[in-house]
Amino acid sequence: MNRILLALVAIVLASCGLSNRPQVNTKDSAGIMGGTLVAENAKIASGIVGIMDLQSNSICTGSIIAENYILTAAHCVIGLKPSKLRLIFGLDVDELMGAREQDIVQMYTRSVSDYKIHSSYNEVDQEEKETDWGDIALIKFHGALPPGYKPVQMLKDDTILRRGLTVTLAGYGVSQVDTEPVDARKVKNLDEALEYGEIICDEDLKNCLKVDMSGDGVLRQTKAPISSVQETEVRLDESKGSGTCAGDSGGPAYVDIKGELFLFGVTSRGSALCDSVGVYTNAVYYADWIKSTMPKMR
């Protein structure tokens, strides 16, 4: 089965799949594998938000970088109207979205007023490029941050990022991936199953796996080492069972400096089974774009 995995290393991490609530789709993006649940009063929780796509009933992750601004991945929002996005401030997306108390819902959710995608991100030809996807976006919302939430610290100088450095990841994504061999000839609607990542195959469709992802919708964190650093992207080695998967797209990658976490990365893409490589947009490289774009948003 190694041929399957190697062939799919560059697949976009399913943008954020959720479990049955009702049926939730998995986009082309990434959950936290091999991680731990984030505690209610954990410092890391105060700067992370869930981004609900009301159109497809799927979720991404984002980071609060200023009072009314969220940093996330471009593929999490592209093609959507702002009204189809909902920000969720909490550890458990299911619990908040299903809450009967409207005062709780109003306190911990926000509507999106605008978003901007970096101009270099191109949804059509992205998979033909190994690097420099420009997979980064800004979201703006109105209203104050809920109690207990505040902007994260952004890393100013990315020269600290180097191969072997262990960094911290967080997100609402999948925490378990189960597979079993399947005969492609017996799969109904094979093209659709392949598109949504329910089935993965090698190029000649002789070796296929049925993929079942679960455990998403709850905020988790983990750690993984950097394997390489490019100018616009950072890659992590997630072959040891720790990393991101379907649902973590847009979520943060932090570097620890003297006990303080600094945001440097935005979860972009990775291997189909979330067990090989993770690619993160280098937010430090895009600092000027972030700064100049925020004042232009509605």
MIDOSE-1310 file (N, C-alpha, C; in nm, 2 decimals, decimal comma, always signed):
residues 298
mnri	+0,08/-0,12/+0,00/+0,00/+0,00/+0,00/+0,09/+0,13/+0,00; +0,22/+0,11/+0,01/+0,30/+0,23/+0,02/+0,29/+0,32/-0,11; +0,27/+0,25/-0,22/+0,25/+0,33/-0,35/+0,14/+0,43/-0,34; +0,03/+0,38/-0,27/-0,09/+0,47/-0,26/-0,05/+0,60/-0,18
llal	+0,02/+0,57/-0,07/+0,05/+0,68/+0,02/+0,15/+0,78/-0,04; +0,25/+0,73/-0,11/+0,35/+0,81/-0,17/+0,28/+0,90/-0,28; +0,19/+0,84/-0,36/+0,12/+0,91/-0,46/+0,04/+1,02/-0,41; -0,01/+1,01/-0,29/-0,10/+1,11/-0,24/-0,04/+1,20/-0,14
vaiv	+0,09/+1,21/-0,12/+0,15/+1,29/-0,02/+0,11/+1,44/-0,04; +0,09/+1,48/-0,17/+0,06/+1,62/-0,19/-0,08/+1,66/-0,19; -0,17/+1,57/-0,15/-0,31/+1,60/-0,15/-0,34/+1,70/-0,05; -0,44/+1,79/-0,08/-0,47/+1,90/+0,02/-0,54/+1,83/+0,14
lasc	-0,50/+1,88/+0,26/-0,56/+1,82/+0,38/-0,71/+1,86/+0,38; -0,80/+1,76/+0,38/-0,94/+1,79/+0,37/-0,98/+1,90/+0,46; -1,02/+2,00/+0,41/-1,04/+2,13/+0,48/-1,11/+2,12/+0,61; -1,16/+2,03/+0,65/-1,22/+2,03/+0,78/-1,34/+1,94/+0,78
glsn	-1,33/+1,82/+0,81/-1,45/+1,73/+0,82/-1,50/+1,72/+0,96; -1,63/+1,70/+0,97/-1,69/+1,68/+1,10/-1,76/+1,55/+1,10; -1,80/+1,50/+1,21/-1,87/+1,37/+1,22/-2,02/+1,38/+1,19; -2,10/+1,28/+1,21/-2,24/+1,28/+1,17/-2,32/+1,38/+1,25
rpqv	-2,37/+1,48/+1,18/-2,44/+1,58/+1,26/-2,54/+1,67/+1,19; -2,60/+1,66/+1,09/-2,61/+1,53/+1,01/-2,49/+1,50/+0,93; -2,50/+1,44/+0,81/-2,38/+1,40/+0,74/-2,30/+1,53/+0,70; -2,17/+1,52/+0,74/-2,08/+1,63/+0,71/-1,98/+1,59/+0,61
ntkd	-1,94/+1,68/+0,52/-1,85/+1,65/+0,42/-1,71/+1,69/+0,46; -1,61/+1,63/+0,39/-1,47/+1,67/+0,41/-1,42/+1,74/+0,29; -1,38/+1,86/+0,31/-1,32/+1,94/+0,20/-1,18/+1,90/+0,17; -1,12/+1,97/+0,07/-0,98/+1,94/+0,04/-0,89/+2,01/+0,14
sagi	-0,87/+1,96/+0,26/-0,77/+2,02/+0,35/-0,73/+1,92/+0,46; -0,71/+1,97/+0,60/-0,66/+1,89/+0,71/-0,74/+1,90/+0,84; -0,72/+1,74/+1,09/-0,75/+1,71/+1,23/-0,62/+1,69/+1,30; -0,62/+1,69/+1,43/-0,50/+1,67/+1,51/-0,49/+1,52/+1,53
mggt	-0,38/+1,46/+1,48/-0,35/+1,32/+1,50/-0,26/+1,30/+1,62; -0,28/+1,20/+1,70/-0,19/+1,17/+1,81/-0,18/+1,28/+1,91; -0,28/+1,36/+1,93/-0,28/+1,47/+2,01/-0,36/+1,45/+2,14; -0,38/+1,56/+2,22/-0,45/+1,56/+2,34/-0,56/+1,66/+2,34
lvae	-0,67/+1,64/+2,41/-0,78/+1,74/+2,42/-0,72/+1,87/+2,48; -0,76/+1,98/+2,43/-0,72/+2,11/+2,49/-0,81/+2,13/+2,61; -0,75/+2,16/+2,73/-0,83/+2,19/+2,85/-0,90/+2,32/+2,84; -1,02/+2,33/+2,92/-1,10/+2,45/+2,91/-1,03/+2,58/+2,94
naki	-0,94/+2,58/+3,04/-0,87/+2,70/+3,07/-0,72/+2,71/+3,02; -0,69/+2,62/+2,92/-0,56/+2,62/+2,86/-0,53/+2,75/+2,79; -0,41/+2,80/+2,80/-0,38/+2,92/+2,74/-0,39/+2,92/+2,58; -0,36/+2,80/+2,53/-0,36/+2,79/+2,38/-0,50/+2,81/+2,33
asgi	-0,61/+2,77/+2,41/-0,74/+2,78/+2,36/-0,79/+2,92/+2,34; -0,73/+3,02/+2,40/-0,78/+3,16/+2,40/-0,76/+3,22/+2,26; -0,68/+3,16/+2,17/-0,66/+3,23/+2,05/-0,70/+3,15/+1,92; -0,78/+3,04/+1,95/-0,82/+2,96/+1,83/-0,97/+2,96/+1,82
vgim	-1,02/+2,95/+1,69/-1,16/+2,96/+1,67/-1,20/+2,86/+1,56; -1,32/+2,80/+1,57/-1,37/+2,71/+1,46/-1,43/+2,80/+1,35; -1,42/+2,76/+1,23/-1,48/+2,83/+1,12/-1,58/+2,74/+1,05; -1,71/+2,76/+1,07/-1,81/+2,67/+1,01/-1,85/+2,71/+0,88
dlqs	-1,85/+2,62/+0,78/-1,90/+2,65/+0,65/-2,05/+2,60/+0,65; -2,14/+2,69/+0,65/-2,28/+2,65/+0,67/-2,33/+2,59/+0,54; -2,26/+2,61/+0,43/-2,31/+2,56/+0,30/-2,28/+2,41/+0,28; -2,17/+2,37/+0,33/-2,13/+2,22/+0,32/-2,13/+2,16/+0,45
nsic	-2,16/+2,23/+0,56/-2,16/+2,18/+0,69/-2,03/+2,11/+0,73; -1,92/+2,19/+0,70/-1,79/+2,14/+0,74/-1,71/+2,25/+0,81; -1,60/+2,22/+0,87/-1,53/+2,31/+0,96/-1,39/+2,32/+0,93; -1,33/+2,44/+0,95/-1,19/+2,47/+0,94/-1,15/+2,53/+1,08
tgsi	-1,02/+2,56/+1,09/-0,97/+2,62/+1,21/-0,91/+2,76/+1,18; -0,91/+2,85/+1,27/-0,85/+2,98/+1,25/-0,78/+3,03/+1,38; -0,70/+3,14/+1,36/-0,64/+3,20/+1,48/-0,68/+3,35/+1,49; -0,70/+3,39/+1,61/-0,74/+3,53/+1,63/-0,61/+3,61/+1,63
iaen	-0,59/+3,70/+1,54/-0,47/+3,78/+1,53/-0,49/+3,93/+1,57; -0,61/+3,97/+1,58/-0,65/+4,10/+1,62/-0,79/+4,10/+1,67; -0,84/+4,21/+1,73/-0,97/+4,21/+1,79/-1,08/+4,15/+1,70; -1,08/+4,19/+1,58/-1,19/+4,14/+1,49/-1,14/+4,07/+1,36
yilt	-1,02/+4,01/+1,37/-0,96/+3,94/+1,26/-0,91/+3,80/+1,29; -0,94/+3,71/+1,19/-0,90/+3,57/+1,20/-0,81/+3,54/+1,09; -0,70/+3,47/+1,11/-0,61/+3,42/+1,01/-0,64/+3,27/+0,98; -0,66/+3,23/+0,86/-0,69/+3,10/+0,82/-0,63/+3,06/+0,68
aahc	-0,67/+2,95/+0,63/-0,63/+2,91/+0,49/-0,73/+2,96/+0,39; -0,67/+2,99/+0,27/-0,75/+3,04/+0,16/-0,86/+2,94/+0,12; -0,82/+2,81/+0,12/-0,91/+2,71/+0,06/-1,03/+2,68/+0,16; -1,02/+2,74/+0,28/-1,13/+2,72/+0,37/-1,25/+2,81/+0,34
vigl	-1,22/+2,92/+0,27/-1,33/+3,02/+0,25/-1,35/+3,05/+0,10; -1,26/+3,02/+0,01/-1,28/+3,05/-0,13/-1,41/+3,01/-0,19; -1,47/+3,10/-0,26/-1,60/+3,06/-0,33/-1,72/+3,08/-0,24; -1,71/+3,11/-0,11/-1,82/+3,12/-0,02/-1,86/+3,27/+0,00
kpsk	-1,99/+3,29/+0,02/-2,03/+3,42/+0,06/-2,00/+3,43/+0,21; -1,96/+3,55/+0,26/-1,93/+3,57/+0,40/-2,05/+3,52/+0,49; -2,17/+3,54/+0,44/-2,29/+3,50/+0,52/-2,30/+3,35/+0,54; -2,22/+3,27/+0,46/-2,22/+3,12/+0,48/-2,11/+3,07/+0,57
lrli	-2,04/+3,17/+0,64/-1,94/+3,13/+0,74/-1,98/+3,17/+0,88; -1,95/+3,09/+0,97/-1,99/+3,12/+1,11/-1,86/+3,09/+1,20; -1,83/+3,18/+1,28/-1,71/+3,16/+1,38/-1,76/+3,10/+1,51; -1,69/+3,00/+1,56/-1,74/+2,93/+1,68/-1,62/+2,94/+1,78
fgld	-1,65/+3,00/+1,89/-1,55/+3,01/+2,00/-1,58/+2,91/+2,11; -1,51/+2,80/+2,11/-1,53/+2,70/+2,21/-1,45/+2,57/+2,18; -1,45/+2,48/+2,28/-1,37/+2,36/+2,26/-1,44/+2,25/+2,18; -1,57/+2,26/+2,18/-1,65/+2,15/+2,12/-1,75/+2,22/+2,02
vdel	-1,73/+2,20/+1,89/-1,82/+2,26/+1,79/-1,96/+2,21/+1,80; -1,97/+2,07/+1,81/-2,10/+2,01/+1,82/-2,18/+2,07/+1,93; -2,12/+2,08/+2,05/-2,19/+2,12/+2,17/-2,25/+2,27/+2,15; -2,16/+2,35/+2,09/-2,21/+2,49/+2,08/-2,31/+2,51/+1,97
mgar	-2,29/+2,44/+1,85/-2,39/+2,45/+1,74/-2,52/+2,39/+1,78; -2,52/+2,29/+1,88/-2,65/+2,23/+1,92/-2,71/+2,28/+2,04; -2,65/+2,39/+2,10/-2,69/+2,45/+2,23/-2,83/+2,50/+2,21; -2,92/+2,48/+2,31/-3,06/+2,53/+2,31/-3,06/+2,67/+2,36
eqdi	-2,97/+2,70/+2,45/-2,97/+2,84/+2,51/-2,91/+2,94/+2,41; -3,00/+3,02/+2,36/-2,96/+3,12/+2,26/-2,87/+3,22/+2,31; -2,87/+3,25/+2,44/-2,77/+3,35/+2,49/-2,63/+3,29/+2,48; -2,62/+3,16/+2,50/-2,49/+3,09/+2,49/-2,44/+3,10/+2,34
vqmy	-2,53/+3,07/+2,25/-2,50/+3,07/+2,11/-2,46/+3,21/+2,06; -2,53/+3,31/+2,11/-2,50/+3,45/+2,07/-2,36/+3,49/+2,13; -2,33/+3,44/+2,25/-2,21/+3,48/+2,32/-2,09/+3,42/+2,25; -2,10/+3,30/+2,20/-1,98/+3,23/+2,15/-1,98/+3,20/+2,00
trsv	-2,06/+3,26/+1,93/-2,06/+3,25/+1,78/-2,06/+3,40/+1,72; -2,00/+3,41/+1,60/-2,00/+3,54/+1,54/-2,02/+3,52/+1,39; -2,09/+3,62/+1,32/-2,11/+3,62/+1,18/-1,99/+3,68/+1,11; -1,96/+3,64/+0,99/-1,85/+3,70/+0,92/-1,89/+3,81/+0,83
sdyk	-1,82/+3,92/+0,83/-1,86/+4,04/+0,75/-1,78/+4,05/+0,62; -1,66/+3,99/+0,62/-1,58/+4,00/+0,50/-1,46/+3,90/+0,51; -1,40/+3,86/+0,40/-1,28/+3,79/+0,40/-1,20/+3,83/+0,28; -1,07/+3,81/+0,29/-0,97/+3,84/+0,18/-0,88/+3,72/+0,16
ihss	-0,86/+3,68/+0,04/-0,76/+3,57/+0,01/-0,64/+3,63/-0,06; -0,52/+3,57/-0,03/-0,40/+3,62/-0,10/-0,41/+3,60/-0,25; -0,36/+3,70/-0,32/-0,38/+3,70/-0,47/-0,30/+3,59/-0,54; -0,20/+3,53/-0,47/-0,13/+3,42/-0,53/-0,20/+3,28/-0,52
ynev	-0,30/+3,28/-0,44/-0,37/+3,15/-0,43/-0,46/+3,13/-0,55; -0,44/+3,01/-0,62/-0,52/+2,98/-0,74/-0,58/+2,84/-0,72; -0,71/+2,83/-0,70/-0,77/+2,70/-0,67/-0,76/+2,60/-0,79; -0,75/+2,66/-0,91/-0,75/+2,57/-1,03/-0,61/+2,50/-1,05
dqee	-0,50/+2,57/-1,04/-0,37/+2,51/-1,07/-0,29/+2,48/-0,95; -0,35/+2,49/-0,83/-0,27/+2,47/-0,71/-0,20/+2,34/-0,70; -0,27/+2,23/-0,74/-0,21/+2,10/-0,72/-0,10/+2,07/-0,81; -0,07/+2,16/-0,91/+0,04/+2,14/-1,00/+0,17/+2,20/-0,94
ketd	+0,15/+2,27/-0,84/+0,27/+2,34/-0,77/+0,30/+2,26/-0,64; +0,43/+2,24/-0,62/+0,47/+2,17/-0,50/+0,48/+2,27/-0,38; +0,51/+2,39/-0,41/+0,53/+2,49/-0,31/+0,46/+2,62/-0,35; +0,47/+2,72/-0,26/+0,42/+2,86/-0,29/+0,28/+2,87/-0,33
wgdi	+0,19/+2,80/-0,25/+0,05/+2,80/-0,28/-0,02/+2,93/-0,25; +0,04/+3,01/-0,15/-0,03/+3,13/-0,10/-0,16/+3,10/-0,03; -0,16/+2,98/+0,03/-0,29/+2,94/+0,10/-0,31/+3,01/+0,23; -0,35/+3,13/+0,22/-0,37/+3,21/+0,34/-0,48/+3,31/+0,32
alik	-0,56/+3,34/+0,42/-0,68/+3,43/+0,41/-0,70/+3,50/+0,54; -0,77/+3,61/+0,53/-0,81/+3,69/+0,65/-0,96/+3,70/+0,66; -1,01/+3,68/+0,78/-1,16/+3,69/+0,80/-1,18/+3,81/+0,89; -1,29/+3,89/+0,87/-1,32/+3,99/+0,96/-1,46/+3,97/+1,01
fhga	-1,49/+3,99/+1,14/-1,62/+3,98/+1,20/-1,64/+4,10/+1,29; -1,77/+4,13/+1,31/-1,81/+4,25/+1,40/-1,85/+4,19/+1,54; -1,83/+4,28/+1,64/-1,86/+4,24/+1,77/-1,74/+4,21/+1,85; -1,75/+4,22/+1,98/-1,63/+4,19/+2,07/-1,60/+4,04/+2,07
lppg	-1,48/+4,02/+2,11/-1,44/+3,88/+2,14/-1,51/+3,82/+2,26; -1,55/+3,70/+2,26/-1,62/+3,64/+2,38/-1,52/+3,64/+2,50; -1,58/+3,63/+2,61/-1,49/+3,62/+2,74/-1,39/+3,51/+2,73; -1,27/+3,55/+2,77/-1,16/+3,45/+2,77/-1,08/+3,44/+2,64
ykpv	-1,12/+3,51/+2,54/-1,05/+3,50/+2,41/-0,97/+3,63/+2,38; -0,85/+3,61/+2,32/-0,76/+3,73/+2,29/-0,67/+3,69/+2,17; -0,62/+3,79/+2,10/-0,53/+3,76/+1,99/-0,40/+3,69/+2,03; -0,35/+3,61/+1,94/-0,23/+3,53/+1,96/-0,11/+3,62/+1,93
qmlk	+0,01/+3,58/+1,97/+0,13/+3,65/+1,94/+0,18/+3,60/+1,81; +0,22/+3,69/+1,72/+0,27/+3,65/+1,59/+0,42/+3,65/+1,59; +0,48/+3,55/+1,53/+0,63/+3,55/+1,53/+0,68/+3,65/+1,43; +0,78/+3,73/+1,47/+0,83/+3,84/+1,39/+0,94/+3,80/+1,30
ddti	+1,03/+3,70/+1,34/+1,15/+3,67/+1,27/+1,15/+3,51/+1,25; +1,14/+3,47/+1,13/+1,13/+3,32/+1,10/+1,26/+3,25/+1,09; +1,37/+3,32/+1,12/+1,50/+3,26/+1,12/+1,52/+3,15/+1,23; +1,43/+3,16/+1,33/+1,43/+3,06/+1,44/+1,38/+2,92/+1,38
lrrg	+1,31/+2,92/+1,28/+1,25/+2,80/+1,22/+1,36/+2,72/+1,15; +1,38/+2,60/+1,19/+1,49/+2,51/+1,13/+1,45/+2,37/+1,14; +1,51/+2,29/+1,06/+1,48/+2,15/+1,05/+1,51/+2,08/+1,19; +1,42/+2,00/+1,24/+1,43/+1,93/+1,36/+1,37/+2,00/+1,48
ltvt	+1,33/+2,13/+1,46/+1,27/+2,20/+1,57/+1,12/+2,15/+1,59; +1,09/+2,12/+1,71/+0,95/+2,07/+1,74/+0,86/+2,18/+1,76; +0,74/+2,18/+1,69/+0,65/+2,29/+1,71/+0,51/+2,24/+1,75; +0,43/+2,33/+1,79/+0,30/+2,29/+1,85/+0,19/+2,32/+1,74
lagy	+0,09/+2,23/+1,73/-0,02/+2,24/+1,63/-0,15/+2,23/+1,71; -0,25/+2,29/+1,66/-0,39/+2,28/+1,72/-0,49/+2,29/+1,62; -0,61/+2,22/+1,64/-0,72/+2,23/+1,55/-0,84/+2,14/+1,59; -0,95/+2,16/+1,51/-1,07/+2,08/+1,54/-1,08/+1,96/+1,45
gvsq	-0,98/+1,91/+1,39/-0,99/+1,81/+1,29/-0,99/+1,67/+1,34; -0,99/+1,58/+1,24/-0,99/+1,43/+1,26/-0,88/+1,39/+1,36; -0,91/+1,29/+1,45/-0,81/+1,24/+1,54/-0,79/+1,09/+1,51; -0,87/+1,03/+1,42/-0,85/+0,89/+1,39/-0,88/+0,86/+1,25
vdte	-0,79/+0,78/+1,18/-0,81/+0,74/+1,04/-0,81/+0,59/+1,03; -0,92/+0,53/+0,99/-0,92/+0,38/+0,97/-0,93/+0,35/+0,82; -0,86/+0,25/+0,78/-0,87/+0,21/+0,64/-0,89/+0,06/+0,62; -0,94/+0,02/+0,50/-0,95/-0,12/+0,47/-0,95/-0,13/+0,32
pvda	-0,88/-0,24/+0,26/-0,87/-0,25/+0,12/-1,01/-0,27/+0,06; -1,02/-0,22/-0,06/-1,15/-0,22/-0,13/-1,13/-0,24/-0,28; -1,22/-0,31/-0,35/-1,21/-0,33/-0,49/-1,28/-0,21/-0,56; -1,21/-0,13/-0,64/-1,26/-0,02/-0,70/-1,38/-0,05/-0,79
rkvk	-1,38/-0,17/-0,85/-1,49/-0,21/-0,94/-1,63/-0,23/-0,86; -1,62/-0,24/-0,73/-1,74/-0,27/-0,65/-1,79/-0,14/-0,58; -1,72/-0,03/-0,60/-1,75/+0,10/-0,53/-1,85/+0,17/-0,62; -1,97/+0,20/-0,56/-2,07/+0,28/-0,63/-2,03/+0,43/-0,63
nlde	-2,05/+0,50/-0,74/-2,01/+0,64/-0,75/-1,87/+0,66/-0,71; -1,78/+0,59/-0,78/-1,64/+0,59/-0,75/-1,58/+0,73/-0,76; -1,61/+0,80/-0,87/-1,55/+0,93/-0,89/-1,58/+1,02/-0,77; -1,71/+1,02/-0,73/-1,75/+1,10/-0,61/-1,67/+1,06/-0,49
aley	-1,66/+0,93/-0,47/-1,59/+0,88/-0,35/-1,44/+0,92/-0,35; -1,38/+0,92/-0,47/-1,24/+0,96/-0,48/-1,23/+1,11/-0,45; -1,33/+1,19/-0,51/-1,32/+1,34/-0,49/-1,33/+1,38/-0,34; -1,41/+1,31/-0,27/-1,43/+1,34/-0,13/-1,34/+1,27/-0,03
geii	-1,25/+1,19/-0,09/-1,15/+1,12/+0,00/-1,20/+1,00/+0,07; -1,32/+0,95/+0,03/-1,38/+0,84/+0,10/-1,30/+0,71/+0,05; -1,25/+0,72/-0,07/-1,17/+0,61/-0,13/-1,04/+0,68/-0,19; -0,93/+0,61/-0,16/-0,81/+0,66/-0,23/-0,74/+0,54/-0,30
cded	-0,69/+0,57/-0,42/-0,63/+0,46/-0,50/-0,50/+0,51/-0,57; -0,43/+0,41/-0,62/-0,31/+0,44/-0,70/-0,36/+0,48/-0,84; -0,27/+0,52/-0,93/-0,31/+0,57/-1,06/-0,39/+0,47/-1,14; -0,36/+0,34/-1,13/-0,43/+0,25/-1,22/-0,55/+0,18/-1,15
lknc	-0,58/+0,23/-1,03/-0,70/+0,19/-0,95/-0,69/+0,04/-0,91; -0,57/-0,02/-0,91/-0,56/-0,16/-0,87/-0,55/-0,17/-0,72; -0,50/-0,07/-0,65/-0,48/-0,08/-0,51/-0,56/+0,04/-0,45; -0,67/+0,01/-0,38/-0,76/+0,12/-0,32/-0,78/+0,09/-0,18
lkvd	-0,81/+0,20/-0,11/-0,84/+0,19/+0,04/-0,97/+0,27/+0,06; -1,06/+0,21/+0,14/-1,17/+0,28/+0,20/-1,13/+0,35/+0,32; -1,15/+0,48/+0,33/-1,10/+0,57/+0,44/-1,22/+0,61/+0,53; -1,20/+0,59/+0,66/-1,30/+0,64/+0,75/-1,24/+0,73/+0,85
msgd	-1,27/+0,86/+0,85/-1,22/+0,95/+0,95/-1,32/+0,99/+1,05; -1,27/+1,00/+1,18/-1,36/+1,03/+1,29/-1,29/+1,11/+1,40; -1,37/+1,16/+1,49/-1,31/+1,23/+1,61/-1,29/+1,38/+1,59; -1,35/+1,44/+1,48/-1,33/+1,58/+1,46/-1,44/+1,66/+1,53
gvlr	-1,42/+1,79/+1,53/-1,52/+1,89/+1,60/-1,48/+1,93/+1,74; -1,37/+1,87/+1,79/-1,32/+1,90/+1,93/-1,18/+1,95/+1,92; -1,15/+2,05/+1,99/-1,01/+2,12/+1,98/-0,91/+2,03/+2,05; -0,80/+2,00/+1,97/-0,69/+1,92/+2,02/-0,56/+1,99/+1,99
qtka	-0,45/+1,94/+2,05/-0,32/+2,00/+2,02/-0,22/+1,88/+2,02; -0,11/+1,90/+1,95/+0,00/+1,80/+1,94/+0,13/+1,87/+1,90; +0,23/+1,79/+1,88/+0,36/+1,85/+1,84/+0,42/+1,76/+1,73; +0,50/+1,83/+1,65/+0,57/+1,76/+1,54/+0,69/+1,84/+1,50
piss	+0,80/+1,77/+1,45/+0,92/+1,84/+1,41/+0,92/+1,89/+1,27; +0,99/+2,00/+1,25/+1,00/+2,06/+1,12/+1,10/+1,97/+1,03; +1,05/+1,95/+0,91/+1,14/+1,87/+0,82/+1,21/+1,96/+0,72; +1,15/+2,07/+0,68/+1,21/+2,16/+0,59/+1,15/+2,30/+0,59
vqet	+1,22/+2,40/+0,56/+1,17/+2,54/+0,56/+1,19/+2,60/+0,42; +1,09/+2,64/+0,36/+1,10/+2,72/+0,24/+1,06/+2,87/+0,27; +1,07/+2,95/+0,17/+1,04/+3,09/+0,20/+0,90/+3,12/+0,24; +0,80/+3,05/+0,17/+0,66/+3,08/+0,19/+0,59/+2,97/+0,27
evrl	+0,66/+2,85/+0,29/+0,60/+2,74/+0,35/+0,69/+2,66/+0,44; +0,64/+2,59/+0,54/+0,71/+2,51/+0,63/+0,65/+2,37/+0,62; +0,74/+2,27/+0,62/+0,69/+2,13/+0,61/+0,73/+2,06/+0,74; +0,63/+1,98/+0,79/+0,66/+1,90/+0,92/+0,66/+1,76/+0,89
desk	+0,74/+1,68/+0,97/+0,74/+1,54/+0,96/+0,63/+1,48/+1,05; +0,53/+1,43/+0,99/+0,41/+1,38/+1,07/+0,40/+1,22/+1,06; +0,52/+1,16/+1,03/+0,52/+1,02/+1,01/+0,52/+0,94/+1,15; +0,54/+1,01/+1,26/+0,54/+0,94/+1,39/+0,40/+0,94/+1,46
gsgt	+0,30/+0,97/+1,38/+0,16/+0,96/+1,44/+0,11/+1,09/+1,50; +0,19/+1,20/+1,49/+0,14/+1,33/+1,54/+0,14/+1,43/+1,43; +0,03/+1,50/+1,41/+0,02/+1,60/+1,30/-0,13/+1,64/+1,28; -0,15/+1,70/+1,16/-0,28/+1,75/+1,13/-0,35/+1,66/+1,03
cagd	-0,49/+1,67/+1,02/-0,56/+1,59/+0,93/-0,69/+1,66/+0,89; -0,79/+1,59/+0,84/-0,91/+1,66/+0,79/-0,98/+1,74/+0,90; -0,99/+1,87/+0,88/-1,05/+1,95/+0,98/-0,97/+2,06/+1,05; -0,83/+2,04/+1,03/-0,74/+2,14/+1,09/-0,70/+2,25/+1,00
sggp	-0,74/+2,25/+0,88/-0,70/+2,35/+0,78/-0,72/+2,49/+0,84; -0,62/+2,57/+0,81/-0,63/+2,71/+0,86/-0,59/+2,73/+1,00; -0,57/+2,62/+1,07/-0,53/+2,62/+1,21/-0,38/+2,66/+1,23; -0,34/+2,69/+1,36/-0,21/+2,74/+1,39/-0,10/+2,64/+1,41
ayvd	+0,02/+2,68/+1,37/+0,14/+2,61/+1,41/+0,22/+2,72/+1,49; +0,26/+2,68/+1,61/+0,33/+2,77/+1,70/+0,48/+2,72/+1,73; +0,56/+2,82/+1,75/+0,69/+2,79/+1,80/+0,70/+2,84/+1,95; +0,76/+2,77/+2,03/+0,77/+2,80/+2,18/+0,91/+2,88/+2,20
ikge	+0,89/+3,00/+2,25/+1,01/+3,08/+2,28/+1,00/+3,12/+2,43; +1,09/+3,06/+2,51/+1,09/+3,08/+2,65/+0,95/+3,07/+2,72; +0,88/+2,96/+2,68/+0,76/+2,93/+2,74/+0,64/+3,01/+2,68; +0,66/+3,09/+2,58/+0,55/+3,16/+2,52/+0,53/+3,11/+2,37
lflf	+0,41/+3,09/+2,33/+0,38/+3,04/+2,20/+0,36/+3,16/+2,10; +0,43/+3,15/+1,98/+0,42/+3,25/+1,88/+0,38/+3,18/+1,75; +0,27/+3,24/+1,69/+0,22/+3,18/+1,57/+0,31/+3,21/+1,45; +0,34/+3,10/+1,37/+0,42/+3,12/+1,25/+0,35/+3,05/+1,13
gvts	+0,27/+2,95/+1,15/+0,22/+2,87/+1,04/+0,07/+2,86/+1,04; +0,02/+2,84/+0,91/-0,13/+2,82/+0,89/-0,14/+2,68/+0,82; -0,21/+2,59/+0,88/-0,23/+2,46/+0,82/-0,28/+2,46/+0,68; -0,21/+2,40/+0,58/-0,25/+2,41/+0,44/-0,29/+2,27/+0,38
rgsa	-0,20/+2,18/+0,38/-0,23/+2,05/+0,32/-0,13/+1,94/+0,37; -0,15/+1,82/+0,32/-0,07/+1,71/+0,37/-0,11/+1,58/+0,30; -0,06/+1,46/+0,36/-0,09/+1,33/+0,30/-0,23/+1,29/+0,32; -0,28/+1,20/+0,23/-0,42/+1,16/+0,23/-0,46/+1,09/+0,36
lcds	-0,37/+1,02/+0,42/-0,40/+0,95/+0,55/-0,35/+1,02/+0,67; -0,30/+1,14/+0,65/-0,25/+1,22/+0,76/-0,14/+1,16/+0,84; -0,05/+1,09/+0,77/+0,05/+1,01/+0,84/+0,19/+1,03/+0,78; +0,21/+1,14/+0,70/+0,34/+1,15/+0,64/+0,40/+1,29/+0,65
vgvy	+0,34/+1,38/+0,58/+0,39/+1,52/+0,57/+0,28/+1,62/+0,59; +0,31/+1,73/+0,66/+0,21/+1,84/+0,67/+0,28/+1,97/+0,62; +0,20/+2,05/+0,54/+0,25/+2,17/+0,48/+0,18/+2,29/+0,55; +0,26/+2,39/+0,59/+0,20/+2,50/+0,66/+0,25/+2,63/+0,59
tnav	+0,15/+2,72/+0,56/+0,19/+2,85/+0,50/+0,26/+2,93/+0,61; +0,38/+2,99/+0,57/+0,46/+3,07/+0,66/+0,40/+3,21/+0,67; +0,33/+3,23/+0,78/+0,26/+3,35/+0,80/+0,35/+3,47/+0,82; +0,48/+3,44/+0,86/+0,58/+3,55/+0,88/+0,61/+3,61/+0,75
yyad	+0,62/+3,53/+0,64/+0,64/+3,58/+0,51/+0,53/+3,67/+0,46; +0,41/+3,65/+0,50/+0,29/+3,72/+0,46/+0,25/+3,83/+0,56; +0,34/+3,87/+0,65/+0,31/+3,97/+0,75/+0,27/+4,11/+0,69; +0,34/+4,15/+0,58/+0,31/+4,28/+0,52/+0,18/+4,27/+0,45
wiks	+0,14/+4,16/+0,39/+0,01/+4,15/+0,33/-0,10/+4,15/+0,43; -0,08/+4,09/+0,54/-0,18/+4,09/+0,65/-0,20/+4,23/+0,70; -0,09/+4,30/+0,73/-0,10/+4,43/+0,78/-0,17/+4,53/+0,68; -0,14/+4,52/+0,55/-0,20/+4,61/+0,46/-0,34/+4,57/+0,42
tmpk	-0,38/+4,45/+0,44/-0,51/+4,40/+0,40/-0,62/+4,43/+0,50; -0,58/+4,42/+0,63/-0,68/+4,44/+0,74/-0,76/+4,57/+0,73; -0,70/+4,69/+0,70/-0,77/+4,81/+0,69/-0,87/+4,82/+0,58; -0,85/+4,73/+0,48/-0,94/+4,73/+0,36/-1,06/+4,65/+0,37
mr	-1,08/+4,58/+0,48/-1,19/+4,49/+0,50/-1,31/+4,55/+0,56; -1,43/+4,51/+0,52/-1,55/+4,57/+0,57/-1,59/+4,52/+0,71
